[in-house]
Amino acid sequence: MQEILDAILADQDAALGGLDVPEHYRGITVHADETEMFAGIPTREKDPRKSLHLDEVPTPQPGPGEALVAVMASAINYNTVWTSIFEPMPTFGFLRRYGRLSPLTKRHDLPYHVVGSDLAGVVLRVGPGVNLWKPGDRVVAHCLSVELESPDGHNDTMMDPQQRIWGFETNFGGLAELSLVKSNQLLRKPQHLTWEEAASPGLVNSTAYRQLVSRNGAGMKQGDTVLVWGASGGLGSYATQFALNGGGTPVCVVSSPEKGAICRAMGAELIIDRSAEGYRFWKDEHNQDPTEWKRLGARIRELTGGDDPDIVFEHPGRETFGASVYVARRGGTIVTCASTTGYEHTYDNRYLWMNLKRIIGSHFANYRESFEANRLVEKGLIHPTLSKVYPLAETGQAALDVHTNSHQGKVGVLALAPSEGLGVTDPEKRAKHLHAINRFRGV
């Protein structure tokens, strides 16, 4: 492993194909025999530091259409939090189902799960049938794993019945020194970014692109007013950037003055600090408060000069969904993914059906959408929202930061990279965008 790292750090990427691949590597895992460790503990009190382990695991060999990547850096997504607290179910059920598909997928059904759905790194080996990528290529990976043996996925690969999220519903994820991916997950690494910066947009950038910009999502157009929940967070920070770049007007909902300041730094002008304004959308565990929906709607119109949101960018779920349906304009769109505050959404259907609104479910992105989202990062039009970086051994703490919402933007993890700041091959472009790249750092 050290020889591989030395070659990458010396920019001798072409030599990687001739180096031996180690038989084992270090990866962050959860264990099948620990899935009941948090039984009876409230969700918020479950601690990822107890369930995420740094283990030495056997190296998988790339099969047809696959690639083995030396991971320089990765990042935390909410699916890693879910995996670490075994909610809404342990991921080993996903691995068992995937393992039943074929002898190739059976490798994923193991008593441990190497997690992580982001990476930036260098290709080490490719399997049969891979022609576009070769050892030494510097890459990032999107997290769509798809078989494409059914006709259902050939118009939109997210519709494939065997669509999965790599590192969540498959094994050998990106929070590790090595990772196994399908070769069609690979995209060019943006040359002006460090390893940790390049690893951080991946999942959330592509998800926000499909959810807000793509015709498979809300199809945002110029002039649209977009209500963005959690606008400084992992997903919301990219939605805010897409709205601004695409001629929309983001109305950024945040939970502190510091998060509002980040949104202003991105160029947003309309900010709602829900904590300062004291919104309480639920009277108690079972009953929502429509007067609070109306108060939020009035505040939005006050900020926009009378406009209701054309699009509501939803991901908190249970806590906010009733308000989201209410405040969307007549004929507007609520586009939803994730549901980090709960999966069971309750809303007043009168405000949906009588005002001809639409609810669109959105989940990650197809290959083309992921390519487009990464291309915008390459062009310097969308920037990483990386705030803090941990070493691989402290991944549990990184996941806890996200679990407790004590982070901003994205939290990164160094894998093989020995320190931050490495991997830049276009310093001139970097200098041009440095302020935007660092907007979230240290916040």
N, C-alpha and C positions, 0 to 999 in steps of 0.2 A: 504494500500500500504506500509506503514511503517513497519508493521509486516512482510510482504513478504520480504522487503529489509533487515530487521534485521536478518531474518532466513538465507538469502543468505550470508550476511556478516559474520555470525557466523558459516558458513559451515554446517548448519542444513538443507541441501537440502531435505532430506527425509521427513521433516515435512511439506513441502510446500503443499502436497496434502490435508492436513487437515486444511489449512488456508482458510478463506473466500477470494474470489476474489472480488475486489471493483466493484461497479456498473459503475464507471466512471474512466477514466484515462486521462493523459495529452499527447497530440500528436501534431506533427507539421502538419498543414493542409493548403490547399488552398481552396478558397470558390468559388462556382459556380457562384455567383452573382458578382464576381470581374474579370471575364475572359477578360473583355475589358479595364481593368485599364491601360494597357500599349499601347493602340491603338495609332498608329502614332509615337511611340517612337522607334528609332533605336535599334536593338537587343542588342548591347553592352551597351546601356544606361539603359536598364531595370534592376531594382534593386530587387533581391529576398527578401531583407529585408522588402519590402513593401507588398509582397504577401504571404509570409510564416508566419502563425500565430501559436502561442502556445495556443491550445484550450483544454478545458475539454470536452471529448466525451464519449458516452455510450460504455460499454465494450461488444463486441460480444461474443457469446457463441460458442465454437467449435462444428461443426457438424461432420458428418461421415468423417473420414480420415483427420481431422484437429487437430491442437494443438494451445493452447494459451500460449504464451511465455512472461515471465517477461524480458524486454529488459534492459540489463545493459549498452550496448553501441551500437552505430551504426556508419555510415559513409556517406559521401557525394559522390554521383556519378553524372555523367553528366545528367542522366535522371531526377534527382531532380532539376537540373538547368532548364532543358527544362520545367518540370512541373511548376516551379515557375514563368517562364516568358511566359507561355501559348504558347510555340512554340514546334513543328510546328503547333500544335493545342492543345486546352485545353484537359486535360485528362478525363474530364467528359464524353466525347463521348465514351472512352474506358469503363468507368464504366457503362454507359447505355447499351452498347452492351453486356457486361458481365452479367448484371442484367437480361437480357432477357432469359438466358439459362435455369434457374431453380429457384425454390423457395429458394434454398440455396444461389445461387449467387446473387439473388435479394437484399440481405443485402448490397452488395457493391455499389449499385446505391443510392448514398446519395448526399445532397447538399454541402458536404465537402469531401475532399480527404485526408486521413492520408497517408503521403508519406514516402519513404525510402525503399531501396532495399538491405540493409545489416543489420545484427544484430548479437550480441553475447549475450546470456542470459541463462535463466533457464526455463525449461518446468513447467507450472503451472497446466494445464488441458489438457487432450486429449479426442477426441470425439470417438464415436463408431467405432470399426474396427481398432483402432490403437493399435498395439501390441509391436512394436519395441521400442517405447519411453514411458516414464512414468514421472509423476511429480518429479522434483528434478534433472532430467538429464541436464547437462551443454552442451549447443549446440551453433552452429552457423547455419545460414540458407543460402542456395543458393536461387536465386530469380526466378527459373523456376516454374511457376504455369501452370499445364497442366491437362486436363480432362481425356485423354486417352480412350475416348469412340469411337474414330475412328481408323480403322486399320492403318491409315497413320502414326501414331506416335509410333508404336510398334517396329520399327526398329531403329528409332532415335526420341526420344521424342520431339526434336525441330521441327520436321515435323508435329506434331499434329496440326490440323486446329484450335484448341482452346488453343494453346500455348500462354501464356502471361508472362509478367515480373511483379512479385509481387511488390507492392508498387509503380508501375508506371501505369500498366494497370489493377491493382486490388487495392482495398482499404485495410486499416488496416496495413500499412507498418511499417518499422522498426524504423523510427525516432519518437519514442514514448516510453512511459513507458511499454506498453503492445503491443503485436502484434499477429495477427491471421495468421497462415501459414498452408499449407498442410503438413501433417506429413512427406511426402517424400521429403520435402525441408530441413529437419533437418540433420545435420552432427555433429560429435563429435567436441567439442571445443578443440583446441590444448592446452594441459595442461601447457605448458611452457610460454604461452602468457597471458598478461593482457586482461581485457575485451575489452578495446579500440583497442588493437593490433589485437586481434582475430576477431573483427568485420570488420577490414579494408580490408582484401584481397578479401573476398566474390565475388562480382560481377566481378571485374576487373581480379582477378586471374583466375577464371573459364573461362571468356571470352578470355583471352590471351592464356590459355591452349588449348581450342578448336581451336582458330584461327591459332595458330602456330604449336602446337605439334600433335593434334589429326588427325586421317586420315580423319575426316570430314572437316578439315581445310587444312593447308599447308603440314602437315605430315613431319615436319622438320626431317632431318637425320643428322648424324654426318658429320662434315665438311662443312655443308651449310653456306654460307655467308648470313646474314640476316640484311637487312636495317630496322632499327626501328625508325620510326618517334616519336618524343616526348618521347625519351627513358628514361627520368627521371620522367615522368608523371604517372598518375594512371594506365593506361594500359601498357604503354611502359616500366615501371620499372619492371613489371612481365615478359614481353616479353624478356627483356634483361636477366633476371635471367634464364628463360627457355632456351634461346639460349646458354648461358654459361654452364648450367647443362647438356644440351643434346649434347655437342660436336660441337656446331655451333660457328660461329664467328659473333658477333653482330657489326654492324656499327651504332653507336648511333648518331642520329640527335637531337641536343638540341638547345636552344636559348640563352644560356648565359654560361660564364665560370663556374659559380657555379653549373649549371646543369650538365656540363661536368665532374666536379669533383665528383659528386654523381655517375655517371656512372663508372668512374674509381674506385671508392670505391667498387662498386659491382663486379669489376674484368674485366670490358670492357677496351680495349686498343685503339680502333679506334673510334674517336670522330669527328663529324662535328658540329661546332658552326655556324648555318646558319645565325645568326645575324652578327657575326664577319666577315663572308665571304660574306655577302651582297647578298644572293640569292633573286632574285625577279622573281618569276615564271610567274607573270602576268604583261604585259605592262600597261594594263588598265583594266577596269571592264569586258571587253568583249574579250580581246585578250591575249593569253599566249605567252611566250617568249621561243621558243625551244632552243635558244642559252644557256639559263640558265639551261635547262635540260642537255644539253651536258656538261656544266661546272660542274654540280653536278656529272654526270657519270664519268668524268675524275678524279674528286677528290676522288670518291670511289675507282677507279682502282689504284690511287696513294697510297691510304691507304692499300689496300688489296694485293698489288703486282700484279695487273692486273686482278683481278676477279671482275665480275659484280655480283650483288646480285642474289642468287638462289631464295630468298624469299624477298618480300617487305611487311612489316607489316604496313598496312595502316589504319589510322583512322581519320586524319585531314579532308580528303575528297576533296572538291572543290579546295582548294588552292594548294594541292600537288599532286593530282591524275595524272595529265598529266605527271609530272616528274617521278612518280612512275612507270607508264607503260613504259616510255622510258628507265629508268635505269635498269630494271630487265633484267637478262641475257636471251639469246636465250633459249626458253623452260622453262623459269622461271615462278614464281607464284606471283601474286599480290593478297593478301588476305585482305579483307576490311570489316570494321564495323564502325559504329558511324557517321562519317562525321560531325565533330564538327565545321568545317569552311564552311559548305554548302553541301546540298544533291545532287545538280546537277553537276555531274562530266563530264568534257570534256577532251578527250585525242585523240591523233592521232592514228587511228586504224591500220595504216600501220605498226607501231612498234609492235602491238599486233599480227595481223594475219600473217604477213610475217616472224615473228620471233617465231611463235608457242608458244606464252606466254598464260597464263591462268589468268583469274580473278575469284576469289572465294569469294562469299559473306558469311560472318560468323556472327552469332548472338548468344550471350551468350553461353550456353553449356547445354548438356543433363545431366541427373542425374549422370550417370557413370563418365562423364568428370568432373563434379563438385566434385564428391567424390575423384577422382584421384588428382585433383588440391589441395583439402583440405588435402589429405593424405601427399602430399609433404610438406605442411606447418607443419603438425603434426610431420613429420620426421626431420624437421629442414633443409630441402634442399631448400626450398623457404621461404623467410622471408617477414614480413610486410614492407610496405614502408610508414608508418605513419609519418607525419611531424609535425602536429599540431592538437590539440584537443580543441573543444569548448563545453560548457554546452548546454543542450537542448534548453534553452531560447535564445541562440545566433546562432541557426541553420541558420538563414537568412544571417548572416555574413559569416558563413562557406560556404554556397552556393555561396555567392558573390565572395569569394576567388577563387573558382573553375571557376565561370563564367568569371572572369577577368584573369584567368591563373596566378594568383599571388601566387600560392601554389606549393609545390613539392609533388610528390607521392600522398598519400591519406590524406584527412582531416577527422578526427574523431569527433564524437559527443557523449558525455556522456548522457545517459538516466537516469536510476535509480542509476547507480554507482555514489557515492558522490564525488569521486576524481579519479585521474589517479593512475595506479600502482596496482590495485586490481585484484583478480581473478586467480593468478598464483598458480597452485597446483603441479608443477614439477620444483622447483627452481634449481635443479641440471642441468637439460637440459637447462634451461634458461641461467644459468651462462656460459655454453658452447657456446651459440650463441648470447650472449648479444651484442657484437660489431655489428654484422650483423643486429640484431633487431633494433638497434638505429641509423643505418646509415642515415636515413632521418630526425631524430628528430632535430627540431630547425633550419632547413635549410630554 
